[in-house]
Amino acid sequence: MKSQELTAKADTTGARMKRILLLTIISAAALLGACGGPPPSPPDTPPAPSPAPVSTPPPATPSPAPSPTPAGAGGLVGISMPAQGLLRWNQEGATLKSQLEAMGYRVDLRFAAGNDTAAQAGQIGDMIGEGCKALVVTAADASALAPALEGAKARSIPVIAYDHFILNTDAVTYFVAFDNYKAGALQGQFIADALGPGGGKTGGGPYNIELVSGDPGDGSAALYWEGAMSALRPRIDGGSLNILSGQATQAQCAAAYWSVSAAQSRMAGLIASNHYGPGGARLDAVLCPNDTTALGVTNALLSAGYSAGNMPVVTGLGCDKPSVRNIAAGIQSMSVFDDIRILAGGAASVADALISGRQREISGAVTVNNGASDVPALLLSPLVVTRDNYMQILVGGGYYDASDLE
């Protein structure tokens, strides 16, 4: 694969997101008071290098836990999620709601139908009109919410961008997320290690790989992609990894709305056009940015005759129950674990501090630019989950019961 195919111009969202890639990884330990669990063990894979943050973070010291308040006494907090179609938004919305209610807030939790940006903007306007003390927003489109958030800015309502960075508006007060660039780097490095010397694949290279990216309207998709390519691009350029389809740009590899069906349809097309199969062209790995795209890819591979014994390396993110079951069965190779209890707890603690005027107590923030202003951000470190450690991390850590994964 020629290197110039991999250096084609990124789309507008990707270009903007590349400018805000972050170096500093914030330990989740400072936020554990919000989720009530022990910190997970750090991953063995070192983080991939990324550009330096705009400013140097202060020393990360735990913030004091907020004092309990009577139910609803803290006021109303609005939560806007992009869709109910993905399992994670249902789980994260409910977890964040319970965290805030435990702190004494009333919560208005809403979901935009099918990632409908106009619907999400309308819901945010309703929440502002209700007199919310703060807004926690996961944007369906990173670049489309600036007009809707002007009302929050005019009323001095703090806006916390949750998991997805919101671009081109100075109405965003804080950004709370796992480090998506590092998550992608962990996926790419997992593939590189599995296909390299001493890896699980036999027969020697060059190895054949196909790539899947996330929804093109989601700014986090560019970060996952760039993180993964930081580990894979040198091997593709060097010839040890080969893409038979020639589809090597994020736009070519996108799966709309991160959907199972979009990823499955694309993988089925790749299988047919490149004659992949147990008795055909060898396919050694498929980069998938999250578990819904991984589920679509593995569905297509299983339909093409692959099984646990000859399945290509398939990555994912989210540790959704179906994917963890596939990991246990040897169908999916790994998933990056973003513990939503820690993420929701971090966002709830930031919201409480901003509402209470205690923002100076928020520890461990870096400053990043969204195209309109510098935004403080808390980034958390993800973990790699495989067949070897999923019971220890997910069941031992209390995230799932063993019966959930049967």
Summary of the structure (lengths in Angstrom):
residues: 406
radius of gyration: 20.8
end to end distance: 41.3
largest distance: 64.9
contacts: 1458
relative contact order: 0.18
helix: 41%
strand: 15%
